[in-house]
Amino acid sequence: MKKYMIRSDIEGVSGVVSYEQAEPGKPEYGFGQRMLMADLSALIKGLNDGGADEIVIYDEHYYGRNIDISALPANVSVICGKPPYRKEWAGGLDRTFEGLILLGLHSKFETSGGLLPHSYELDIKNIVLNGIQVGEIGLEAAIAGDYDIPLLLVTGDSAGVEEAKALIPNVETVTVKEAICEWGGRCFPQEQTSRMIHEKAREIVHKKPMVKPFAIKSEVTLQIEFNKGFYLDAYRKLYPEAMPDGSMTIIKGANVTDAWSVYWERKIRCTEYISLHIPV
């Protein structure tokens, strides 16, 4: 059975060059959502045309309520609402999946020439996984690696695509826009990017890429460095023992999912603390 997991974001989809187009509630968000659905529809159609049996999507962007479920075919389901990763639940992944696909993800924070570069949230400055600097692409690939699932395909801006290639040998990619700077890029017609995504998706089902899972077999050390702000202040207040230098937390785990789930628990608590103690 050919079953695929898609992690989706918006900053890296076709045509999006501003957080104004990516943030729910902003006047241009409707455009970003349409571009997400265009890229996602092309990806799904390509996978199905290649012979996929089942597709599961985890909507990673913002509140996890960006995907128009009414536009999806019957063999697709979506994890909505951005439920937290747990030690026993890796965002819906398990060993029954053929591969992971990252759609619309982007380069990590402070990537030179990257378009809308960040690492999950703007509060995070740097993520280091067993000595390897990673962003969202690398961390999601490593979580899939816990289950021996390879990262097969990444669609995004040119900087995000290059980040994926440098980390995961032989991963397939589609560059939907060329990054020029943090807030600008060269964008292409939706018809063109949809065609490229469709063709590559069909191809990876028909002939699976020779890419190995990004698996970390030893005990995991996850280091997360934060930018200055309310979130860092809250983390210092709630987890002082986990911040040896005052701006970076260190989390150890049996695997990547284990360590990342600990951070998710702390993130939820920090967010609640900010809402209760920081005036708007």
Backbone as CSV, one residue per row, in Angstrom:
resi,resn,N_x,N_y,N_z,CA_x,CA_y,CA_z,C_x,C_y,C_z
1,MET,0.845,-1.199,0.000,0.000,0.000,0.000,0.876,1.243,0.000
2,LYS,0.660,2.128,-0.948,1.454,3.345,-1.067,0.754,4.493,-0.345
3,LYS,1.297,4.808,0.839,0.694,5.796,1.734,1.720,6.894,2.002
4,TYR,1.288,8.166,1.894,2.217,9.285,1.993,1.744,10.310,3.018
5,MET,2.719,10.887,3.724,2.452,11.977,4.648,2.936,13.280,4.034
6,ILE,2.077,14.286,4.038,2.444,15.636,3.597,2.414,16.549,4.813
7,ARG,3.508,17.284,5.035,3.503,18.397,5.981,3.395,19.665,5.143
8,SER,2.434,20.518,5.432,2.219,21.703,4.601,2.403,22.990,5.397
9,ASP,2.950,23.981,4.715,3.131,25.324,5.268,2.737,26.307,4.170
10,ILE,2.779,27.603,4.450,2.371,28.586,3.436,3.532,29.447,2.953
11,GLU,4.471,29.783,3.815,5.521,30.730,3.411,6.305,30.267,2.188
12,GLY,6.371,28.963,1.971,7.137,28.444,0.847,6.330,28.063,-0.374
13,VAL,5.033,28.414,-0.430,4.244,28.046,-1.605,4.386,29.095,-2.707
14,SER,3.872,28.773,-3.858,3.993,29.637,-5.027,3.463,31.036,-4.743
15,GLY,4.212,32.054,-5.156,3.722,33.432,-5.142,3.763,34.174,-3.829
16,VAL,3.980,33.501,-2.711,3.940,34.153,-1.398,5.308,34.754,-1.075
17,VAL,5.341,36.050,-0.781,6.605,36.734,-0.487,6.524,37.600,0.771
18,SER,5.384,37.548,1.483,5.189,38.412,2.641,4.394,37.683,3.713
19,TYR,4.674,38.012,4.977,3.864,37.472,6.060,2.437,38.014,5.992
20,GLU,2.241,39.136,5.324,0.887,39.661,5.118,0.037,38.679,4.311
21,GLN,0.696,37.881,3.472,-0.001,36.884,2.658,-0.104,35.530,3.365
22,ALA,0.568,35.407,4.490,0.632,34.112,5.176,-0.105,34.076,6.507
23,GLU,-0.396,35.230,7.074,-0.978,35.267,8.418,-2.494,35.372,8.366
24,PRO,-3.207,34.402,8.945,-4.670,34.479,8.984,-5.143,35.792,9.607
25,GLY,-6.132,36.386,9.003,-6.665,37.652,9.493,-6.121,38.866,8.780
26,LYS,-4.989,38.727,8.102,-4.427,39.843,7.349,-5.143,39.959,5.989
27,PRO,-5.226,41.182,5.436,-5.983,41.382,4.187,-5.551,40.502,3.017
28,GLU,-4.265,40.151,2.948,-3.774,39.366,1.808,-3.728,37.869,2.085
29,TYR,-4.207,37.440,3.248,-4.137,36.021,3.585,-4.890,35.145,2.585
30,GLY,-5.998,35.652,2.056,-6.778,34.881,1.088,-5.940,34.454,-0.104
31,PHE,-5.034,35.326,-0.539,-4.144,34.984,-1.645,-3.226,33.842,-1.243
32,GLY,-2.626,33.929,-0.066,-1.729,32.874,0.388,-2.429,31.534,0.501
33,GLN,-3.644,31.552,0.999,-4.405,30.307,1.125,-4.726,29.715,-0.243
34,ARG,-5.067,30.566,-1.214,-5.337,30.077,-2.569,-4.084,29.451,-3.182
35,MET,-2.943,30.074,-2.944,-1.698,29.519,-3.473,-1.362,28.183,-2.802
36,LEU,-1.603,28.094,-1.502,-1.421,26.827,-0.803,-2.273,25.741,-1.444
37,MET,-3.541,26.026,-1.659,-4.444,25.021,-2.222,-4.070,24.665,-3.653
38,ALA,-3.548,25.627,-4.409,-3.117,25.330,-5.780,-1.941,24.356,-5.766
39,ASP,-0.929,24.645,-4.937,0.230,23.755,-4.842,-0.168,22.390,-4.288
40,LEU,-1.008,22.405,-3.265,-1.417,21.156,-2.615,-2.251,20.292,-3.559
41,SER,-3.147,20.920,-4.302,-3.986,20.167,-5.248,-3.135,19.519,-6.334
42,ALA,-2.125,20.263,-6.808,-1.233,19.706,-7.828,-0.440,18.529,-7.272
43,LEU,0.009,18.654,-6.026,0.758,17.578,-5.380,-0.110,16.331,-5.220
44,ILE,-1.303,16.507,-4.712,-2.202,15.377,-4.487,-2.558,14.690,-5.799
45,LYS,-2.874,15.474,-6.813,-3.214,14.886,-8.112,-2.027,14.107,-8.677
46,GLY,-0.812,14.655,-8.522,0.360,13.944,-9.002,0.579,12.625,-8.273
47,LEU,0.441,12.649,-6.954,0.590,11.419,-6.178,-0.451,10.383,-6.593
48,ASN,-1.691,10.831,-6.743,-2.753,9.902,-7.129,-2.581,9.389,-8.552
49,ASP,-2.153,10.247,-9.442,-1.905,9.803,-10.819,-0.760,8.800,-10.877
50,GLY,0.157,8.904,-9.924,1.270,7.955,-9.854,0.897,6.628,-9.223
51,GLY,-0.243,6.597,-8.517,-0.698,5.348,-7.921,-0.766,5.330,-6.411
52,ALA,-0.815,6.500,-5.762,-0.937,6.545,-4.305,-2.272,5.963,-3.864
53,ASP,-2.244,5.254,-2.741,-3.469,4.692,-2.182,-4.083,5.598,-1.123
54,GLU,-3.238,6.176,-0.284,-3.733,7.024,0.805,-2.762,8.170,1.043
55,ILE,-3.317,9.346,1.360,-2.517,10.537,1.644,-3.044,11.166,2.930
56,VAL,-2.135,11.470,3.842,-2.479,12.167,5.080,-1.698,13.477,5.109
57,ILE,-2.384,14.573,5.424,-1.746,15.892,5.491,-1.775,16.382,6.933
58,TYR,-0.645,16.891,7.403,-0.621,17.616,8.671,-0.449,19.090,8.318
59,ASP,-1.463,19.891,8.626,-1.442,21.328,8.345,-0.612,22.014,9.428
60,GLU,0.630,22.382,9.080,1.559,22.934,10.076,1.473,24.455,10.206
61,HIS,0.765,25.114,9.323,0.836,26.565,9.315,-0.092,27.207,10.338
62,TYR,0.487,28.091,11.135,-0.263,28.919,12.093,-1.148,28.064,12.986
63,TYR,-2.480,28.217,12.896,-3.386,27.455,13.760,-3.768,26.101,13.168
64,GLY,-3.229,25.765,12.008,-3.564,24.493,11.385,-4.968,24.446,10.826
65,ARG,-5.463,25.605,10.344,-6.816,25.666,9.786,-6.772,26.391,8.437
66,ASN,-5.921,25.925,7.549,-5.696,26.617,6.290,-6.163,25.857,5.053
67,ILE,-6.465,24.580,5.213,-6.757,23.728,4.062,-8.264,23.605,3.848
68,ASP,-8.688,23.787,2.606,-10.090,23.632,2.221,-10.361,22.142,2.018
69,ILE,-10.905,21.509,3.018,-11.127,20.063,2.979,-12.122,19.684,1.889
70,SER,-13.042,20.584,1.557,-14.047,20.280,0.538,-13.432,20.101,-0.849
71,ALA,-12.193,20.549,-1.026,-11.541,20.456,-2.331,-10.692,19.200,-2.483
72,LEU,-10.710,18.302,-1.482,-9.812,17.150,-1.493,-10.528,15.883,-1.942
73,PRO,-9.805,14.980,-2.620,-10.393,13.698,-3.019,-10.572,12.759,-1.834
74,ALA,-11.259,11.653,-2.078,-11.707,10.774,-0.995,-10.573,10.058,-0.267
75,ASN,-9.413,9.895,-0.895,-8.329,9.147,-0.246,-7.373,10.042,0.541
76,VAL,-7.808,11.289,0.799,-6.981,12.254,1.519,-7.650,12.646,2.837
77,SER,-6.893,12.651,3.914,-7.387,13.169,5.195,-6.412,14.223,5.691
78,VAL,-6.894,15.117,6.565,-6.088,16.235,7.034,-6.113,16.297,8.556
79,ILE,-4.941,16.431,9.162,-4.836,16.683,10.595,-4.885,18.192,10.777
80,CYS,-5.976,18.681,11.330,-6.219,20.115,11.476,-6.046,20.544,12.930
81,GLY,-5.918,21.846,13.152,-5.868,22.385,14.502,-4.508,22.334,15.158
82,LYS,-3.530,21.800,14.467,-2.145,21.729,14.943,-2.032,21.066,16.322
83,PRO,-2.517,19.820,16.449,-2.353,19.118,17.726,-0.876,18.894,18.029
84,PRO,-0.482,18.940,19.299,0.942,18.854,19.644,1.527,17.472,19.424
85,TYR,2.790,17.442,19.008,3.533,16.198,18.936,3.656,15.638,20.355
86,ARG,3.521,14.326,20.472,3.712,13.638,21.756,4.679,12.481,21.545
87,LYS,5.200,11.964,22.609,6.176,10.872,22.493,5.612,9.708,21.709
88,GLU,4.307,9.473,21.866,3.673,8.335,21.191,2.931,8.756,19.918
89,TRP,3.011,10.027,19.553,2.274,10.514,18.374,3.104,11.574,17.655
90,ALA,3.714,11.195,16.552,4.626,12.073,15.814,3.912,12.795,14.683
91,GLY,2.874,13.546,15.043,2.141,14.269,14.008,1.478,13.361,13.001
92,GLY,1.070,12.167,13.443,0.362,11.237,12.572,1.241,10.232,11.860
93,LEU,2.550,10.356,11.983,3.463,9.431,11.306,3.528,8.078,12.022
94,ASP,3.664,7.026,11.222,3.989,5.704,11.738,4.664,4.928,10.607
95,ARG,5.014,3.707,10.856,5.827,2.942,9.897,5.048,2.467,8.670
96,THR,3.767,2.761,8.591,2.984,2.347,7.422,3.167,3.303,6.239
97,PHE,3.857,4.447,6.459,4.005,5.431,5.389,5.195,5.107,4.492
98,GLU,4.984,5.310,3.208,6.031,5.109,2.202,7.062,6.229,2.229
99,GLY,6.582,7.450,2.514,7.513,8.567,2.522,6.855,9.839,3.008
100,LEU,7.713,10.834,3.295,7.292,12.163,3.751,7.500,13.160,2.622
101,ILE,6.561,14.097,2.496,6.666,15.191,1.535,6.446,16.494,2.287
102,LEU,7.314,17.463,2.056,7.185,18.777,2.676,6.792,19.783,1.597
103,LEU,5.618,20.360,1.737,5.106,21.320,0.763,5.012,22.700,1.392
104,GLY,5.671,23.659,0.760,5.567,25.039,1.216,6.420,25.374,2.415
105,LEU,7.349,24.486,2.788,8.272,24.837,3.863,9.375,25.744,3.313
106,HIS,10.242,26.226,4.150,11.132,27.327,3.802,12.456,27.167,4.520
107,SER,13.398,28.061,4.240,14.715,27.989,4.863,14.664,28.430,6.323
108,LYS,15.690,28.034,7.059,15.734,28.324,8.487,16.078,29.792,8.755
109,PHE,15.890,30.194,9.995,16.121,31.573,10.435,17.526,32.040,10.061
110,GLU,17.623,33.291,9.603,18.879,33.953,9.251,19.601,33.323,8.062
111,THR,18.874,32.607,7.219,19.478,32.106,5.986,19.785,33.278,5.064
112,SER,21.011,33.403,4.635,21.400,34.502,3.757,20.665,34.392,2.422
113,GLY,19.918,35.433,2.064,19.169,35.423,0.818,17.892,34.613,0.853
114,GLY,17.553,34.062,2.008,16.340,33.267,2.123,15.088,34.128,2.074
115,LEU,14.005,33.578,1.569,12.727,34.265,1.477,11.849,33.857,2.665
116,LEU,11.498,34.819,3.503,10.720,34.579,4.726,11.352,33.477,5.592
117,PRO,12.653,33.540,5.818,13.305,32.466,6.575,12.958,32.530,8.061
118,HIS,12.595,31.413,8.625,12.371,31.307,10.069,12.333,29.832,10.441
119,SER,12.377,29.555,11.709,12.379,28.176,12.195,11.195,27.969,13.126
120,TYR,10.089,27.550,12.554,8.815,27.314,13.225,8.145,28.606,13.673
121,GLU,8.735,29.336,14.601,8.170,30.616,15.007,9.292,31.641,15.102
122,LEU,8.926,32.897,15.035,9.935,33.944,15.007,10.689,34.062,16.329
123,ASP,10.204,33.403,17.370,10.898,33.413,18.661,12.157,32.545,18.639
124,ILE,12.244,31.609,17.691,13.381,30.694,17.644,14.473,31.249,16.734
125,LYS,15.693,31.312,17.272,16.841,31.802,16.510,17.610,30.668,15.850
126,ASN,17.724,29.542,16.555,18.559,28.466,16.033,18.134,27.135,16.638
127,ILE,18.202,26.076,15.841,17.933,24.721,16.312,19.130,23.859,15.931
128,VAL,19.676,23.155,16.918,20.811,22.267,16.670,20.438,20.866,17.142
129,LEU,20.534,19.919,16.245,20.143,18.537,16.517,21.385,17.651,16.439
130,ASN,21.843,17.182,17.590,23.075,16.379,17.657,24.217,17.020,16.873
131,GLY,24.366,18.322,17.083,25.456,19.047,16.460,25.187,19.547,15.056
132,ILE,24.017,19.216,14.494,23.673,19.635,13.130,22.656,20.772,13.200
133,GLN,22.960,21.893,12.568,22.028,23.011,12.539,20.905,22.692,11.557
134,VAL,19.672,22.773,12.033,18.520,22.441,11.198,17.446,23.521,11.329
135,GLY,16.554,23.529,10.364,15.341,24.323,10.433,14.160,23.374,10.427
136,GLU,13.046,23.842,9.905,11.850,23.004,9.865,12.032,21.785,8.963
137,ILE,12.714,21.985,7.844,12.910,20.888,6.902,13.699,19.760,7.554
138,GLY,14.810,20.102,8.187,15.654,19.091,8.801,14.999,18.391,9.979
139,LEU,14.303,19.158,10.805,13.690,18.550,11.988,12.546,17.620,11.605
140,GLU,11.718,18.036,10.649,10.626,17.156,10.217,11.174,15.898,9.550
141,ALA,12.259,16.034,8.790,12.881,14.860,8.173,13.420,13.918,9.244
142,ALA,13.979,14.476,10.324,14.539,13.656,11.392,13.447,12.944,12.195
143,ILE,12.319,13.611,12.388,11.195,12.958,13.071,10.705,11.776,12.234
144,ALA,10.592,11.977,10.921,10.223,10.863,10.036,11.275,9.757,10.107
145,GLY,12.531,10.153,10.275,13.611,9.174,10.376,13.490,8.261,11.576
146,ASP,12.831,8.731,12.640,12.578,7.873,13.798,11.793,6.624,13.398
147,TYR,11.010,6.737,12.324,10.161,5.640,11.862,10.687,5.029,10.560
148,ASP,11.952,5.357,10.230,12.592,4.874,8.997,11.824,5.309,7.750
149,ILE,11.235,6.495,7.817,10.509,7.060,6.680,11.400,8.103,6.012
150,PRO,11.660,7.976,4.705,12.508,8.953,4.027,11.740,10.208,3.617
151,LEU,12.449,11.324,3.582,11.912,12.552,2.995,12.102,12.441,1.485
152,LEU,11.008,12.332,0.748,11.075,12.086,-0.696,11.078,13.353,-1.526
153,LEU,10.329,14.379,-1.076,10.124,15.556,-1.914,9.939,16.801,-1.056
154,VAL,10.550,17.899,-1.498,10.369,19.208,-0.876,9.995,20.205,-1.963
155,THR,8.916,20.961,-1.761,8.585,22.065,-2.653,8.703,23.362,-1.861
156,GLY,9.330,24.373,-2.464,9.504,25.631,-1.747,10.321,26.619,-2.548
157,ASP,10.793,27.663,-1.863,11.641,28.647,-2.530,13.033,28.070,-2.728
158,SER,13.836,28.745,-3.548,15.155,28.217,-3.902,16.051,28.018,-2.687
159,ALA,15.982,28.898,-1.692,16.827,28.752,-0.502,16.413,27.545,0.321
160,GLY,15.124,27.326,0.476,14.645,26.157,1.202,15.013,24.861,0.498
161,VAL,14.908,24.872,-0.827,15.264,23.696,-1.618,16.751,23.366,-1.461
162,GLU,17.603,24.384,-1.508,19.037,24.144,-1.341,19.359,23.625,0.052
163,GLU,18.645,24.110,1.053,18.839,23.612,2.419,18.510,22.129,2.502
164,ALA,17.418,21.739,1.856,17.021,20.330,1.856,18.052,19.462,1.148
165,LYS,18.541,19.905,0.006,19.518,19.135,-0.766,20.824,18.943,-0.002
166,ALA,21.241,19.982,0.717,22.492,19.904,1.469,22.399,18.919,2.626
167,LEU,21.192,18.743,3.154,20.997,17.890,4.331,20.622,16.462,3.964
168,ILE,19.830,16.302,2.903,19.278,15.000,2.537,19.719,14.641,1.118
169,PRO,20.771,13.874,0.949,21.212,13.487,-0.395,20.109,12.772,-1.179
170,ASN,19.974,13.143,-2.446,19.043,12.519,-3.403,17.575,12.870,-3.181
171,VAL,17.263,13.783,-2.241,15.870,14.192,-2.086,15.417,14.912,-3.356
172,GLU,14.196,14.665,-3.781,13.631,15.355,-4.937,13.076,16.705,-4.497
173,THR,13.131,17.689,-5.376,12.687,19.037,-5.026,11.977,19.704,-6.201
174,VAL,11.147,20.686,-5.865,10.546,21.578,-6.855,10.708,23.004,-6.341
175,THR,11.375,23.833,-7.110,11.557,25.241,-6.747,10.407,26.043,-7.355
176,VAL,9.493,26.517,-6.510,8.308,27.227,-7.015,8.523,28.738,-7.122
177,LYS,9.643,29.230,-6.545,9.988,30.652,-6.645,11.452,30.808,-6.282
178,GLU,12.077,31.817,-6.818,13.487,32.065,-6.551,13.622,33.148,-5.485
179,ALA,14.264,32.816,-4.386,14.469,33.781,-3.313,15.493,34.822,-3.743
180,ILE,15.171,36.095,-3.519,16.095,37.186,-3.802,16.559,37.828,-2.497
181,CYS,15.629,38.032,-1.587,15.944,38.561,-0.264,14.855,38.102,0.685
182,GLU,14.902,38.581,1.904,13.967,38.111,2.920,12.516,38.416,2.581
183,TRP,12.267,39.470,1.857,10.887,39.882,1.584,10.571,39.943,0.083
184,GLY,11.401,39.317,-0.755,11.134,39.375,-2.179,11.715,38.205,-2.935
185,GLY,11.060,37.854,-4.044,11.542,36.753,-4.862,10.952,36.819,-6.255
186,ARG,11.490,36.003,-7.129,10.981,35.893,-8.497,9.955,34.775,-8.516
187,CYS,8.704,35.135,-8.811,7.598,34.173,-8.770,7.182,33.789,-10.191
188,PHE,6.586,32.621,-10.303,6.199,32.076,-11.603,4.687,31.852,-11.649
189,PRO,4.111,31.755,-12.841,2.667,31.536,-12.953,2.221,30.255,-12.256
190,GLN,1.045,30.309,-11.692,0.509,29.147,-10.980,0.444,27.924,-11.887
191,GLU,0.084,28.118,-13.137,0.009,26.995,-14.078,1.356,26.281,-14.195
192,GLN,2.439,27.059,-14.214,3.775,26.486,-14.354,4.192,25.723,-13.101
193,THR,4.013,26.326,-11.926,4.440,25.657,-10.695,3.570,24.431,-10.400
194,SER,2.285,24.523,-10.711,1.403,23.363,-10.509,1.824,22.204,-11.403
195,ARG,2.208,22.513,-12.630,2.653,21.459,-13.541,3.931,20.785,-13.022
196,MET,4.865,21.593,-12.531,6.117,21.040,-12.015,5.879,20.160,-10.798
197,ILE,5.026,20.628,-9.887,4.720,19.846,-8.681,4.028,18.545,-9.050
198,HIS,3.048,18.627,-9.947,2.307,17.433,-10.364,3.240,16.394,-10.970
199,GLU,4.103,16.824,-11.872,4.995,15.888,-12.559,5.960,15.224,-11.583
200,LYS,6.513,16.001,-10.670,7.470,15.434,-9.717,6.777,14.486,-8.740
201,ALA,5.565,14.828,-8.302,4.826,13.963,-7.381,4.489,12.634,-8.047
202,ARG,4.034,12.681,-9.265,3.729,11.438,-9.995,4.992,10.583,-10.152
203,GLU,6.090,11.239,-10.413,7.362,10.559,-10.620,7.835,9.819,-9.373
204,ILE,7.706,10.429,-8.191,8.236,9.788,-6.983,7.404,8.581,-6.556
205,VAL,6.129,8.548,-6.948,5.326,7.357,-6.663,5.673,6.258,-7.651
206,HIS,5.795,6.639,-8.911,6.118,5.666,-9.964,7.491,5.046,-9.740
207,LYS,8.471,5.889,-9.345,9.828,5.409,-9.095,10.360,6.096,-7.846
208,LYS,10.361,5.393,-6.737,10.753,5.972,-5.458,12.207,6.436,-5.496
209,PRO,12.464,7.677,-5.075,13.845,8.178,-5.081,14.758,7.346,-4.174
210,MET,16.023,7.279,-4.545,17.017,6.537,-3.762,17.531,7.427,-2.630
211,VAL,16.652,7.697,-1.695,16.994,8.569,-0.576,16.811,7.800,0.729
212,LYS,17.774,7.906,1.609,17.717,7.205,2.886,17.020,8.067,3.938
213,PRO,16.354,7.445,4.904,15.767,8.217,6.009,16.845,9.012,6.752
214,PHE,16.508,10.210,7.175,17.419,11.040,7.967,17.251,10.599,9.422
215,ALA,17.837,9.453,9.731,17.609,8.814,11.025,18.789,9.035,11.958
216,ILE,18.490,9.469,13.170,19.505,9.640,14.213,19.314,8.511,15.217
217,LYS,20.227,7.568,15.202,20.049,6.336,15.976,20.510,6.459,17.429
218,SER,21.377,7.419,17.720,21.878,7.582,19.082,20.930,8.457,19.896
219,GLU,21.229,8.605,21.188,20.438,9.504,22.029,20.474,10.915,21.441
220,VAL,19.372,11.606,21.519,19.232,12.910,20.869,19.454,14.047,21.861
221,THR,20.226,15.036,21.416,20.358,16.294,22.143,19.846,17.402,21.243
222,LEU,18.788,18.047,21.684,18.158,19.121,20.926,18.437,20.447,21.626
223,GLN,19.104,21.360,20.926,19.384,22.687,21.470,18.579,23.717,20.701
224,ILE,17.840,24.540,21.425,17.013,25.571,20.799,17.384,26.911,21.411
225,GLU,17.870,27.809,20.559,18.245,29.151,20.988,17.129,30.120,20.608
226,PHE,16.778,31.013,21.542,15.653,31.910,21.328,16.100,33.347,21.072
227,ASN,15.280,34.067,20.310,15.450,35.508,20.173,14.898,36.195,21.422
228,LYS,15.345,37.417,21.670,14.853,38.172,22.811,13.367,38.488,22.625
229,GLY,12.621,38.456,23.741,11.205,38.773,23.671,10.426,38.121,24.794
230,PHE,9.104,38.271,24.744,8.237,37.734,25.795,8.361,36.217,25.921
231,TYR,8.528,35.532,24.771,8.594,34.072,24.812,9.837,33.598,25.567
232,LEU,10.979,34.200,25.263,12.211,33.864,25.978,12.060,34.151,27.471
233,ASP,11.456,35.281,27.806,11.251,35.625,29.213,10.388,34.583,29.914
234,ALA,9.329,34.140,29.218,8.446,33.127,29.804,9.177,31.801,29.981
235,TYR,9.974,31.418,28.999,10.711,30.152,29.076,11.720,30.183,30.227
236,ARG,12.401,31.314,30.387,13.343,31.464,31.504,12.627,31.331,32.846
237,LYS,11.454,31.908,32.921,10.686,31.887,34.162,10.229,30.469,34.505
238,LEU,9.754,29.731,33.492,9.155,28.429,33.731,10.168,27.280,33.746
239,TYR,11.261,27.421,32.997,12.227,26.314,32.871,13.661,26.806,33.066
240,PRO,13.967,27.439,34.183,15.319,27.974,34.388,16.390,26.887,34.397
241,GLU,16.036,25.696,34.868,17.020,24.602,34.950,17.408,24.077,33.571
242,ALA,16.583,24.371,32.556,16.841,23.869,31.199,17.517,24.908,30.319
243,MET,17.948,26.037,30.923,18.557,27.112,30.140,19.905,27.491,30.750
244,PRO,20.948,26.728,30.466,22.249,26.954,31.105,22.885,28.303,30.789
245,ASP,22.596,28.885,29.624,23.212,30.184,29.299,22.202,31.320,29.199
246,GLY,20.951,31.043,29.538,19.940,32.087,29.576,19.198,32.344,28.289
247,SER,19.682,31.831,27.158,18.983,32.053,25.891,18.786,30.770,25.096
248,MET,19.381,29.667,25.552,19.270,28.390,24.843,18.811,27.301,25.797
249,THR,17.847,26.498,25.337,17.414,25.354,26.118,18.008,24.087,25.531
250,ILE,18.285,23.122,26.388,18.838,21.840,25.969,17.882,20.742,26.417
251,ILE,17.447,19.917,25.447,16.506,18.835,25.725,17.107,17.537,25.214
252,LYS,17.127,16.527,26.050,17.624,15.210,25.650,16.455,14.237,25.535
253,GLY,16.587,13.295,24.600,15.530,12.322,24.413,16.041,11.044,23.792
254,ALA,15.229,10.007,23.870,15.607,8.722,23.278,15.662,8.804,21.766
255,ASN,14.824,9.688,21.178,14.840,9.932,19.739,14.374,11.363,19.490
256,VAL,14.274,11.738,18.234,13.923,13.127,17.904,12.494,13.435,18.325
257,THR,11.582,12.516,18.067,10.184,12.732,18.451,10.059,12.941,19.950
258,ASP,10.787,12.167,20.707,10.785,12.276,22.169,11.204,13.688,22.594
259,ALA,12.329,14.165,22.071,12.832,15.486,22.450,11.912,16.600,21.969
260,TRP,11.422,16.499,20.743,10.560,17.541,20.184,9.231,17.612,20.923
261,SER,8.725,16.476,21.387,7.459,16.481,22.124,7.612,17.186,23.468
262,VAL,8.795,17.067,24.089,9.054,17.805,25.335,8.997,19.303,25.053
263,TYR,9.615,19.721,23.947,9.567,21.144,23.617,8.128,21.587,23.368
264,TRP,7.339,20.788,22.675,5.936,21.146,22.425,5.181,21.374,23.743
265,GLU,5.391,20.497,24.709,4.730,20.651,26.011,5.112,21.981,26.652
266,ARG,6.391,22.304,26.588,6.862,23.559,27.176,6.349,24.763,26.398
267,LYS,6.306,24.630,25.084,5.813,25.716,24.244,4.369,26.065,24.598
268,ILE,3.533,25.072,24.763,2.133,25.299,25.119,2.038,26.007,26.466
269,ARG,2.834,25.568,27.422,2.798,26.193,28.745,3.302,27.641,28.683
270,CYS,4.354,27.889,27.902,4.874,29.256,27.772,3.844,30.181,27.121
271,THR,3.163,29.670,26.105,2.140,30.463,25.421,1.005,30.814,26.370
272,GLU,0.599,29.844,27.183,-0.455,30.103,28.173,0.020,31.130,29.200
273,TYR,1.270,31.017,29.628,1.831,31.960,30.603,1.820,33.380,30.040
274,ILE,2.215,33.527,28.788,2.248,34.856,28.162,0.844,35.456,28.098
275,SER,-0.134,34.620,27.733,-1.509,35.126,27.619,-2.068,35.583,28.952
276,LEU,-1.567,35.000,30.041,-2.062,35.357,31.369,-1.307,36.514,32.018
277,HIS,-0.022,36.670,31.665,0.830,37.607,32.394,1.341,38.788,31.580
278,ILE,1.252,38.722,30.253,1.762,39.808,29.427,0.608,40.645,28.903
279,PRO,0.533,41.910,29.244,-0.581,42.729,28.753,-0.513,42.933,27.241
280,VAL,-1.678,42.902,26.606,-1.749,43.119,25.163,-1.680,44.600,24.845
